[in-house]
Amino acid sequence: MSKGKHDTGAKALEELRLSPPVANALRAVQAEIADAYRDRFIEMTEALRQQASALNRIQETLRVLVAHVAPSLTGQLPAAVRVAGPGEEPDLASMLVVADPIGAGYTLSQVDLAKALGLPNASDVSVLVRAFKLDEEGEAAVVVRRGKRNKIVNYHPRAVEKLRTLILSPPSGLDADQRATIQRVRRKLPGEKP
């Protein structure tokens, strides 16, 4: 939920001129709905990515079967594995270690983490993921591919709550920019008071 929509809801709530207990109860309901929406979003995203992963495994199985049963068809199906290009790091070892991160539940990108937290953009999430070293934590993330300059990381749905917890209770030792990002994100989190 974006800050603009959140402010509009707060303004509409104020215009109703409800008693404080009723207004607080309504805010609690709004926060509960936002949490439920986030949880369903994560479940839906995970289900869609698991379906895509299953389709990829079926495609690879078909490729292997065709190679053995009808070799003349080899090359006419899309390749599931490719050779690393110039400047890319071969990732066969990581493929063997994490053969199917999506099938293991690592389905979310940083954009998905931002949406699940109700944040308007992923750039703040990117800063916080690096600050909290969340992309190095095996329970929350897995590196799908490493390049010379960057890496592709998929996150597990449990990373959403881990990130929320770290935002609300950050570790010490963060620099000024990281602390400023945390303060900015706290103001944008649905259900959190500025």
DAUR-V431601 format. One record per backbone hydrogen bond with DSSP energy under -1.0 kcal/mol. CO is the residue of the C=O (numbers start at 1). NH is the residue of the N-H. E is the energy in kcal/mol with one decimal. If there is no record, write none. Layout:
BEGIN
co-><CO;CO>
nh-><NH;NH>
e-><E;E>
END
This chain:
BEGIN
co-><2;3;4;5;6;7;8;9;10;11;14;19;20;21;22;23;24;25;26;27;28;29;30;31;32;33;34;35;36;37;38;39;40;41;42;43;44;45;46;47;48;49;50;51;52;53;54;55;56;57;58;59;60;61;62;63;64;65;66;70;71;73;85;91;92;93;94;100;101;102;105;108;109;110;111;112;113;114;115;122;123;124;125;126;127;128;129;133;134;137;137;140;142;145;150;152;152;154;155;156;157;158;159;160;161;162;163;164;165;175;176;177;178;179;180;181;182;183;185;189>
nh-><6;7;8;9;10;11;12;13;14;15;17;23;24;25;26;27;28;29;30;31;32;33;34;35;36;37;38;39;40;41;42;43;44;45;46;47;48;49;50;51;52;53;54;55;56;57;58;59;60;61;62;63;64;65;66;67;68;69;70;73;74;76;88;95;96;97;98;104;106;105;107;155;113;114;115;116;117;119;118;126;127;128;129;130;131;132;134;136;137;140;141;156;154;152;147;144;145;142;108;159;160;162;163;164;165;166;167;168;169;179;180;181;182;183;184;185;186;187;189;192>
e-><-2.2;-2.9;-2.3;-2.3;-2.0;-2.6;-2.6;-2.0;-2.2;-2.2;-1.4;-2.8;-2.6;-2.1;-2.4;-2.3;-2.2;-2.1;-2.4;-2.5;-2.3;-2.5;-2.3;-2.3;-2.4;-2.7;-2.3;-2.5;-2.5;-2.4;-2.3;-2.2;-2.7;-2.7;-2.6;-2.5;-2.5;-2.3;-2.4;-2.1;-2.1;-2.4;-2.5;-2.3;-2.0;-2.2;-2.3;-2.5;-2.3;-2.4;-2.6;-2.3;-2.3;-2.5;-2.9;-2.1;-1.4;-3.3;-1.8;-2.4;-1.4;-2.2;-2.0;-2.1;-2.1;-2.1;-3.2;-1.5;-2.8;-1.6;-1.6;-3.1;-2.1;-2.3;-2.4;-2.8;-1.9;-3.1;-1.0;-2.5;-1.9;-2.3;-2.9;-1.8;-2.4;-3.0;-1.9;-1.3;-1.2;-1.4;-2.8;-2.9;-2.5;-3.1;-2.8;-2.8;-1.5;-2.4;-2.8;-2.6;-1.6;-1.7;-2.7;-2.4;-2.7;-2.2;-2.3;-2.2;-2.2;-2.3;-2.4;-2.2;-2.2;-2.2;-2.3;-2.8;-2.6;-1.5;-1.5;-1.8>
END
